[in-house]
Amino acid sequence: MKNRRIGAVEVSAIGLGGMPMSIEGRPEDEDRSIRTIHAALDAGVTLIDTADAYHQYADEVGHNESLIARALGSYGGDTSDVLVATKGGMFRPGDGTWLTDGRPEHIRAACEASLKRLGVDSIGLYQHHRPDPSVPYADSIGAVRDLLDEGKIQMAGISNANPDQIRQAQEILGGRLVSVQNQFSPAFRSSEPELLLCDELGIAFLPWSPLGGIAQASELGSRFQPFADVAAARGVSPQQICLAWHLAQSPVVIPIPGASRPESILDSVAATALTLDDDELATLTFG
Ligand SMILES: NC(=O)c1ccc[n+]([C@@H]2O[C@H](COP(=O)([O-])OP(=O)(O)OC[C@H]3O[C@@H](n4cnc5c(N)ncnc54)[C@H](OP(=O)(O)O)[C@@H]3O)[C@@H](O)[C@H]2O)c1
């Protein structure tokens, strides 16, 4: 497994996104989710992305964090090098919507609850989930800075941020911003300015929905013919080609494909062994 870096921490170049195991459409059989997380760990994945808002019903906040904690607890091997990256600043009332709450008091309470669910004294990477239009961004990020100063979190990241917000967060955190998590995929390339800024600043960039999202991931090859063509020539899946394309964008990129089946994450992880050549990259980028 190839590694990349978030702050001073080495993590697998491909992480596991936990969302499909906890929101609408999740497996009814929780054992399938546990097997998925264990398969990722067996394959050398040392980054798992989650959030307190990865749940379906209102009364199960932190469903995904609890699931991950259980899977790590029941894993037979050493998990001390696994970085669990969670998020706070959003909530789900249970009607299918996603809402923001960037008030400092909410972020503090959310972090305290995540600490308990994850069963740790300090969270490895805590990411502010999404800017709240009704709260000054500086106030939300100030709350994350306080958590960092108090040692409740080891590292701080942000998500769904534009270049100005990345620079602002970096300043408020006193140069300690380690990661930005934005949507980026063949279907959604408009986070390129943020990706380029992270490359320039040496901040990890974690593309979310890197395969196009839960509903579209299986159709990647049929929606984007160049990915199907390169995949056919290489004898691998279009999803693997897509993840190799992500990795080729910059050494700061660490894709976090979601999975709810062991086969999915095992196929995705194999992308770390692929190096695309310039012709392939040009085909994938420009069609
Ligand atoms: N910060 C944010 O606002 C935000 C928003 C959305 C997502 N995220 C994070 O980003 C992660 C990834 O995004 P996502 O889960 O929305 O979308 P995604 O990674 O683009 O797609 C996930 C789906 O892809 C399928 N899949 C994975 N690897 C595959 C492979 N090699 N071949 C075929 N299918 C494959 C999985 O199917 P199976 O379920 O059948 O295994 C899964 O349901 C999330 O899990 C979450 O951690 C963050």
The ligand as a Tripos MOL2 file, in Angstrom:
@<TRIPOS>MOLECULE
LIG
   48    52     1     0     0
SMALL
NO_CHARGES

@<TRIPOS>ATOM
      1 N1        -17.5930   16.2660    3.3500 N.am      1 LIG1
      2 C1        -18.7460   16.0640    2.7580 C.2       1 LIG1
      3 O1        -19.6130   16.9580    2.6630 O.2       1 LIG1
      4 C2        -19.0170   14.7220    2.1480 C.ar      1 LIG1
      5 C3        -20.1210   14.5140    1.3110 C.ar      1 LIG1
      6 C4        -20.3080   13.2500    0.7580 C.ar      1 LIG1
      7 C5        -19.4240   12.2330    1.0560 C.ar      1 LIG1
      8 N2        -18.3590   12.4510    1.8940 N.ar      1 LIG1
      9 C6        -17.3770   11.3830    2.2180 C.3       1 LIG1
     10 O2        -16.8200   10.9110    1.0170 O.3       1 LIG1
     11 C7        -16.9830    9.4970    0.9640 C.3       1 LIG1
     12 C8        -17.0980    9.0450   -0.4730 C.3       1 LIG1
     13 O3        -18.2210    9.6190   -1.0930 O.3       1 LIG1
     14 P1        -19.5560    8.7680   -1.4070 P.3       1 LIG1
     15 O4        -19.5990    7.5590   -0.5610 O.co2     1 LIG1
     16 O5        -20.6610    9.7520   -1.3600 O.co2     1 LIG1
     17 O6        -19.4090    8.4130   -2.9530 O.3       1 LIG1
     18 P2        -18.3840    7.5540   -3.8410 P.3       1 LIG1
     19 O7        -17.1840    7.2140   -3.0530 O.co2     1 LIG1
     20 O8        -18.2090    8.3020   -5.1000 O.co2     1 LIG1
     21 O9        -19.2480    6.2690   -4.1620 O.3       1 LIG1
     22 C9        -19.5590    5.3560   -3.1560 C.3       1 LIG1
     23 C10       -20.1300    4.0890   -3.7630 C.3       1 LIG1
     24 O10       -19.2040    3.5770   -4.6880 O.3       1 LIG1
     25 C11       -19.2770    2.1820   -4.7020 C.3       1 LIG1
     26 N3        -17.9010    1.7230   -4.9500 N.ar      1 LIG1
     27 C12       -16.8040    1.9870   -4.2050 C.ar      1 LIG1
     28 N4        -15.7050    1.4570   -4.7640 N.ar      1 LIG1
     29 C13       -16.1180    0.8370   -5.8890 C.ar      1 LIG1
     30 C14       -15.4470    0.0990   -6.9000 C.ar      1 LIG1
     31 N5        -14.1210   -0.0630   -6.8530 N.pl3     1 LIG1
     32 N6        -16.1890   -0.3940   -7.9270 N.ar      1 LIG1
     33 C15       -17.5320   -0.2010   -7.9770 C.ar      1 LIG1
     34 N7        -18.2310    0.4880   -7.0360 N.ar      1 LIG1
     35 C16       -17.5270    1.0040   -6.0170 C.ar      1 LIG1
     36 C17       -19.7480    1.7390   -3.3500 C.3       1 LIG1
     37 O11       -20.6760    0.6820   -3.5040 O.3       1 LIG1
     38 P3        -21.1070   -0.3120   -2.3320 P.3       1 LIG1
     39 O12       -21.8340    0.5330   -1.3180 O.co2     1 LIG1
     40 O13       -21.9840   -1.2860   -3.0300 O.co2     1 LIG1
     41 O14       -19.8760   -0.8960   -1.7430 O.co2     1 LIG1
     42 C18       -20.3190    3.0080   -2.7250 C.3       1 LIG1
     43 O15       -21.6810    2.9370   -2.3790 O.3       1 LIG1
     44 C19       -18.2210    9.2450    1.8020 C.3       1 LIG1
     45 O16       -18.3630    7.8930    2.1620 O.3       1 LIG1
     46 C20       -17.9870   10.1800    2.9320 C.3       1 LIG1
     47 O17       -17.0510    9.6120    3.8330 O.3       1 LIG1
     48 C21       -18.1490   13.6820    2.4280 C.ar      1 LIG1
@<TRIPOS>BOND
     1     1     2 1
     2     2     3 2
     3     2     4 1
     4     4     5 ar
     5     4    48 ar
     6     5     6 ar
     7     6     7 ar
     8     7     8 ar
     9     8     9 1
    10     8    48 ar
    11     9    10 1
    12     9    46 1
    13    10    11 1
    14    11    12 1
    15    11    44 1
    16    12    13 1
    17    13    14 1
    18    14    15 2
    19    14    16 1
    20    14    17 1
    21    17    18 1
    22    18    19 2
    23    18    20 1
    24    18    21 1
    25    21    22 1
    26    22    23 1
    27    23    24 1
    28    23    42 1
    29    24    25 1
    30    25    26 1
    31    25    36 1
    32    26    27 ar
    33    26    35 ar
    34    27    28 ar
    35    28    29 ar
    36    29    30 ar
    37    29    35 ar
    38    30    31 1
    39    30    32 ar
    40    32    33 ar
    41    33    34 ar
    42    34    35 ar
    43    36    37 1
    44    36    42 1
    45    37    38 1
    46    38    39 2
    47    38    40 1
    48    38    41 1
    49    42    43 1
    50    44    45 1
    51    44    46 1
    52    46    47 1
@<TRIPOS>SUBSTRUCTURE
     1 LIG1         1 GROUP 0 **** ****
